[in-house]
């Protein structure tokens, strides 16, 4: 037995083990405290980014167009504005403003360099709980801007295509028609889906444009197309593809024509997958460009 002034090896070991346990416990509490504070900070950052992007933080009202400007410039290039506006309207109508952030954690999914990506489980005003996947920039002049953004309600998917505004597609179609008659085939090709690009050539498009102008009695160099849209709606094709289908009328000096355009909806953008133009009159009918199966038509029926 050790004297009063001496410590045995056993005693020293017990003290060391006790100290290690205390340090481990303190470290565990410290880590938990840091993690809890980090989650709270993530939740606060989410509220700031989300409410700034979609809702007025004071009134809770929808801020039309704000989400697009809250996007990082790289995200703006990938997302067409009409789709972002549709997402705003879908969130506003289906969910309302966020009310309670339940969890906020950094995701294990990779994020672009300079971005932070989080998964947030959040309840919204209209009693819907969603998993929101959100990333935002940590550095640079666009710090805090949104890089990616998805909302996944627990009860049913959020369908932003239902909230697309047809007027934006009318403007896009007007641009295509104008470039078509002007002979700017490179611009037209840039608006087409690759599946349609493969079926048409610049030369074919120019020839069909010339035939169409001849039948309508207009000069390509001076004709100012002014489309009147009869219908525009989101349609699901037999293949499962979802498209914005527009029907329009064009007025010519000798003959008018009707046109159908289909824009394929892909995530947050659209590309033209079909267009056909038919001139109509008492004795003349001409179908040009592509048919319903996307087959090129190089003839006109008089």
SVG drawing of the C-alpha trace seen along z (x, -y; Angstrom):
<svg xmlns="http://www.w3.org/2000/svg" viewBox="-64 -45 69 47">
<polyline fill="none" stroke="black" stroke-width="0.4" points="0.0,0.0 1.3,-3.4 2.2,-6.1 -0.1,-9.1 2.2,-11.2 2.5,-8.8 0.1,-7.8 -0.1,-4.3 -0.1,-3.4 -3.7,-2.3 -4.7,-5.6 -3.0,-7.5 -4.7,-5.3 -8.1,-5.9 -7.5,-9.6 -6.4,-9.5 -9.4,-7.5 -11.7,-9.9 -10.1,-12.9 -10.4,-11.4 -14.0,-10.5 -14.6,-14.1 -12.9,-15.5 -14.8,-13.1 -18.1,-14.1 -17.2,-17.8 -16.1,-17.4 -19.3,-15.6 -21.4,-18.4 -19.3,-20.9 -19.7,-19.1 -23.5,-18.8 -23.6,-22.5 -21.7,-23.4 -23.9,-21.1 -27.1,-22.5 -25.9,-26.0 -24.9,-25.1 -28.4,-23.7 -30.0,-26.8 -27.8,-28.9 -28.7,-26.9 -32.4,-27.2 -32.0,-31.0 -30.0,-31.2 -32.7,-29.1 -35.5,-31.5 -33.5,-34.5 -32.7,-33.1 -36.1,-31.6 -38.2,-34.5 -36.1,-37.0 -36.5,-35.0 -40.2,-34.2 -42.1,-36.0 -42.0,-39.3 -40.6,-38.7 -43.0,-41.1 -46.3,-40.6 -45.8,-37.0 -47.1,-38.0 -45.7,-36.7 -43.0,-38.8 -43.6,-38.2 -40.3,-37.9 -38.1,-38.1 -37.0,-34.4 -35.4,-34.8 -33.3,-37.7 -32.4,-35.8 -30.8,-33.1 -27.0,-33.0 -26.1,-34.2 -25.1,-30.6 -28.5,-29.3 -30.2,-32.2 -28.6,-30.9 -30.1,-27.4 -33.5,-28.5 -35.9,-30.3 -37.7,-33.1 -41.3,-31.9 -40.5,-28.6 -39.2,-30.4 -42.3,-32.6 -44.4,-29.4 -42.6,-27.9 -43.3,-31.0 -47.0,-30.8 -47.1,-27.1 -45.5,-27.6 -47.8,-30.5 -51.0,-28.7 -50.2,-25.3 -48.0,-26.0 -48.0,-29.6 -45.2,-31.1 -42.9,-28.8 -43.9,-28.7 -41.7,-26.1 -38.3,-24.8 -38.1,-21.3 -34.6,-20.3 -31.8,-21.8 -28.7,-19.7 -25.9,-19.9 -26.5,-17.3 -24.0,-14.6 -24.7,-15.4 -21.9,-17.3 -22.3,-21.0 -20.4,-23.2 -17.2,-24.8 -18.1,-27.9 -21.6,-26.7 -23.3,-25.2 -26.1,-22.7 -28.7,-21.9 -31.8,-19.7 -34.5,-21.5 -37.7,-19.9 -40.2,-22.8 -43.9,-23.3 -45.8,-25.8 -48.9,-28.0 -51.3,-25.7 -50.5,-22.7 -48.1,-21.1 -44.7,-19.7 -41.9,-19.7 -38.3,-18.6 -36.5,-21.6 -33.1,-21.1 -31.4,-24.4 -27.9,-25.6 -26.4,-29.1 -23.1,-30.8 -20.7,-31.3 -18.2,-33.5 -17.9,-36.1 -20.0,-39.1 -23.1,-36.8 -22.7,-35.5 -26.1,-34.3 -27.6,-33.9 -29.4,-30.6 -27.6,-28.0 -30.2,-25.2 -33.7,-24.9 -36.2,-22.0 -39.4,-21.7 -40.8,-18.2 -44.1,-18.2 -44.9,-15.0 -48.4,-14.6 -48.0,-15.1 -45.4,-16.5 -45.4,-20.3 -46.4,-20.7 -45.0,-24.0 -46.0,-23.4 -49.7,-23.9 -48.8,-27.5 -46.9,-28.5 -48.1,-31.7 -48.9,-31.1 -48.1,-34.7 -44.4,-34.1 -44.6,-31.2 -46.5,-33.4 -43.6,-35.9 -41.1,-33.1 -43.1,-31.7 -43.4,-35.2 -39.6,-35.4 -39.3,-32.1 -41.8,-33.1 -40.0,-36.4 -36.6,-34.7 -38.1,-32.1 -39.5,-34.6 -36.3,-36.7 -34.2,-33.6 -32.3,-33.6 -32.2,-29.8 -29.3,-29.7 -31.5,-31.4 -34.4,-29.1 -32.1,-26.1 -31.0,-27.4 -34.6,-27.3 -35.2,-23.7 -34.9,-20.4 -32.1,-18.2 -34.7,-15.7 -36.2,-18.3 -32.8,-19.7 -31.9,-16.3 -35.0,-16.3 -34.5,-19.7 -31.7,-21.6 -31.2,-25.3 -31.7,-24.9 -35.0,-23.0 -36.3,-25.7 -35.4,-28.4 -37.1,-26.6 -40.3,-26.0 -40.3,-29.6 -40.1,-30.7 -42.9,-28.4 -45.1,-29.6 -44.5,-33.2 -45.4,-32.6 -48.6,-30.9 -49.5,-33.6 -48.6,-36.3 -46.1,-38.1 -42.4,-39.0 -40.0,-37.5 -37.9,-40.7 -40.9,-42.9 -43.5,-40.7 -44.2,-41.5 -45.7,-38.4 -48.4,-39.2 -49.7,-36.0 -53.1,-35.7 -53.1,-32.9 -56.3,-30.8 -55.1,-28.5 -52.2,-27.8 -52.1,-25.0 -49.9,-22.4 -50.6,-19.0 -49.3,-15.5 -48.5,-13.5 -48.9,-9.7 -45.2,-9.4 -45.5,-11.0 -43.8,-14.2 -45.3,-17.4 -45.5,-20.3 -46.9,-23.8 -49.0,-23.6 -50.0,-26.8 -52.2,-27.4 -52.0,-30.6 -53.2,-32.4 -51.1,-34.4 -52.6,-36.8 -51.2,-37.0 -52.1,-39.2 -53.6,-36.3 -54.1,-33.6 -54.0,-33.2 -52.5,-30.3 -52.7,-28.4 -49.7,-27.2 -49.2,-24.7 -46.1,-24.9 -45.1,-22.5 -42.5,-23.4 -41.1,-20.5 -41.0,-21.3 -37.8,-20.0 -37.2,-20.9 -36.8,-24.7 -36.6,-25.3 -38.3,-24.6 -37.2,-23.6 -39.3,-23.5 -40.1,-19.9 -42.7,-20.5 -44.1,-23.2 -46.2,-23.0 -47.9,-25.7 -50.9,-25.1 -52.2,-27.7 -56.0,-27.5 -58.3,-28.8 -61.2,-27.6 -58.9,-25.7 -55.5,-25.7 -54.0,-23.9 -50.3,-23.5 -48.7,-21.8 -45.0,-22.5 -42.1,-21.7 -42.9,-18.7 -45.9,-16.5 -47.3,-15.0 -44.6,-12.3 -41.8,-14.9 -41.3,-13.7 -40.0,-16.4 -42.4,-17.4 -40.8,-18.8 -43.9,-19.2 -46.9,-21.4 -50.4,-20.4 -52.3,-22.8"/>
</svg>
